[in-house]
């Protein structure tokens, strides 16, 4: 096997220079854990046209494999919930369903958890197991519990952890339920995106403990990294500390809107010019606000046969839609269904602009067993409450 100690030291140096690796204990973990062990049997590299090129550890020049393993990028390890790089030989299409997240994101999140010696950590979304290994190195393998919903992904991660010398608690199951058997935890970290932080995670965290998770909708962008502290009364308070993007938790992944879009938008109840351009939803903070306002909505881009741009917001569960058509510098919106989706989203965007367009880090969060409340500090009108009951 190729000795990758120089690459690990170089990776630690880049992470420190990027400002995400700040403590000696985590630097020691990065320099000790070989990332390449957690990429077997291989990865998919993106190619033109939305296709993927499989690259396997076996059969690839060792120097090239090491270069890939220590690249500053996320590496896709599974497509469509089952396909791995060793099962194909040519270019393929598919949707990523498991990956090794870019090290800068992994280490940044771990550092933000403010872990201390003796802390017991629950990780939701084992993935390749690389982040689990870093935490095992820092905290000890008995203090890390990691849950992965996909049995095959979990088995590969468990094997990689053992190869790296860690026999930790690798659990196959629905991470949204946490893992009550080993609770309570000092820290909970999620490496998948969730529509809201499950109260099960709050319940399984000690008072004073921290939960860190990517929250928002299912747009694969416009989501935020929430950091909340659990209180003595079983509630949790915190804020969005920055942008974050992860694959959606499997059970919450929305089915893409497809089929005949003209049939979906055949019956409109209103039509008017928009007050703000719907293209704003392609920007991160407006997308986050839209998903707070209409949690079940999806943003869809399309084009007419003549090439004219079409934008839509669909909420399949509430059977509602907003269809946008560009006319010069203005947009027309047609809305249909029980909910005037664009009216609600546009109102939120307008109030946000009137407040000076604050960044996502201005969003605060309060969680109880009955609701999630988001608001933007110093702006009492910008508040969203998602009731659970």
Order of alpha helices (4+ residues) and beta strands (2+ residues): alpha-alpha-beta-beta-alpha-beta-beta-beta-alpha-beta-alpha-beta-alpha-beta-beta-alpha-beta-beta-beta-alpha-beta-alpha-beta-beta-beta-beta-alpha-beta-beta-beta
